[in-house]
């Protein structure tokens, strides 16, 4: 059963990999829209999408960590544990058609470390890129 749900899903549902994303970020929204489309084509993906930027009362279980969750990409496993950064992207890619090769690529010795370095570099310029995207989106 495909679990590509909106942020209003109950935070205690534990059958899926929850993709925690910043819906206030225009780049994030675009990327997640693409990923949701892929997940919808793959009933077994088990991905559930949660917009952490939302103030939905059903997301109260994320409020204590909201700032941290908005700062980096996170996924949440069935047991409530989380992965972030490159490791989180790999966990998501493993479930998406057309992206599994990249998840396998990350298993090469040292590759996940390099992916994480690249992601950290991106995070440093993310605010500038977001500003440009917002300007062109108007």
C-alpha positions as CSV (number, residue, x, y, z in Angstrom):
1,X,0.0,0.0,0.0
2,X,1.4,3.4,-1.0
3,X,1.8,5.7,2.0
4,X,2.4,9.0,0.3
5,X,0.4,11.1,2.8
6,X,0.1,14.7,3.7
7,X,1.3,16.3,6.9
8,X,-2.0,15.7,8.5
9,X,-1.3,12.0,9.1
10,X,-0.9,10.9,12.7
11,X,2.7,11.2,13.9
12,X,2.4,7.8,15.6
13,X,1.9,5.8,12.4
14,X,4.9,3.5,12.2
15,X,4.6,1.5,9.0
16,X,6.5,3.8,6.7
17,X,9.6,5.9,6.3
18,X,8.6,9.4,7.1
19,X,10.2,12.1,4.9
20,X,10.3,15.2,7.1
21,X,10.7,18.3,4.8
22,X,10.5,22.1,4.9
23,X,7.4,22.9,3.0
24,X,8.2,26.7,3.4
25,X,11.3,26.2,1.2
26,X,10.5,26.6,-2.5
27,X,13.3,24.2,-3.6
28,X,12.2,21.6,-1.0
29,X,8.6,21.8,-2.2
30,X,9.7,21.3,-5.8
31,X,11.9,18.3,-5.0
32,X,9.3,16.7,-2.7
33,X,6.7,17.1,-5.4
34,X,8.9,15.1,-7.7
35,X,9.7,12.5,-5.1
36,X,6.0,12.1,-4.2
37,X,5.2,11.5,-7.9
38,X,7.8,8.7,-8.0
39,X,6.5,7.3,-4.7
40,X,2.9,7.3,-6.0
41,X,4.1,5.1,-8.9
42,X,5.7,2.7,-6.5
43,X,3.0,1.2,-4.1
44,X,5.7,-0.5,-2.1
45,X,7.8,2.7,-1.5
46,X,6.3,3.1,2.0
47,X,7.2,6.8,2.0
48,X,5.1,9.3,3.9
49,X,5.7,13.0,3.5
50,X,5.4,15.4,6.4
51,X,5.7,19.1,6.0
52,X,7.5,20.1,9.2
53,X,7.0,23.9,8.5
54,X,3.3,23.4,9.0
55,X,1.8,24.4,12.3
56,X,-0.7,21.6,12.1
57,X,-1.7,20.5,15.6
58,X,-1.3,16.8,14.6
59,X,2.5,17.5,14.2
60,X,2.9,18.4,17.9
61,X,5.3,15.4,18.2
62,X,7.8,17.3,16.1
63,X,7.6,20.8,17.7
64,X,10.5,20.3,20.2
65,X,12.8,19.5,17.3
66,X,11.3,21.7,14.6
67,X,14.2,24.1,14.2
68,X,16.7,21.2,13.8
69,X,14.3,19.4,11.4
70,X,14.0,22.5,9.3
71,X,17.8,23.0,9.1
72,X,18.6,19.6,7.5
73,X,16.8,16.9,5.6
74,X,15.5,14.1,7.9
75,X,13.7,10.8,7.6
76,X,12.1,8.9,10.5
77,X,12.1,5.1,10.7
78,X,9.3,3.0,12.0
79,X,10.9,2.9,15.5
80,X,11.0,6.7,15.7
81,X,14.7,7.0,15.2
82,X,15.9,9.5,12.6
83,X,18.5,9.8,9.9
84,X,19.6,13.1,8.5
85,X,21.7,14.6,5.7
86,X,23.1,12.3,3.0
87,X,22.2,9.2,5.0
88,X,18.5,10.3,5.0
89,X,18.6,10.9,1.2
90,X,20.0,7.4,0.7
91,X,17.3,5.9,2.8
92,X,14.7,7.6,0.6
93,X,16.4,6.9,-2.7
94,X,16.5,3.2,-1.9
95,X,12.7,3.2,-2.2
96,X,12.3,5.2,-5.4
97,X,12.4,4.0,-8.9
98,X,15.2,5.6,-10.9
99,X,17.1,6.6,-7.8
100,X,18.1,3.2,-6.4
101,X,21.3,3.3,-8.4
102,X,22.4,6.4,-6.4
103,X,21.6,4.6,-3.1
104,X,23.8,1.7,-4.3
105,X,26.5,4.2,-5.4
106,X,26.5,5.6,-1.8
107,X,27.7,2.2,-0.5
108,X,31.1,2.6,-2.2
109,X,33.7,3.1,0.5
110,X,33.9,6.8,1.4
111,X,31.0,7.9,-0.9
112,X,28.5,8.6,1.8
113,X,31.1,10.8,3.5
114,X,31.6,12.7,0.3
115,X,27.9,13.0,-0.2
116,X,27.5,14.4,3.3
117,X,30.3,16.9,2.6
118,X,28.5,18.0,-0.6
119,X,25.2,18.3,1.4
120,X,26.9,20.4,4.1
121,X,28.3,22.7,1.3
122,X,24.9,23.0,-0.2
123,X,23.4,24.0,3.2
124,X,25.8,26.9,3.4
125,X,24.5,28.4,0.2
126,X,20.9,27.2,0.5
127,X,19.6,30.6,1.9
128,X,21.0,32.4,-1.2
129,X,19.5,29.9,-3.6
130,X,16.2,30.0,-1.8
131,X,16.2,33.8,-2.2
132,X,16.8,33.5,-5.9
133,X,14.1,30.9,-6.3
134,X,11.6,33.0,-4.5
135,X,12.5,36.0,-6.6
136,X,12.0,34.1,-9.9
137,X,8.9,32.4,-8.6
138,X,7.1,35.8,-8.4
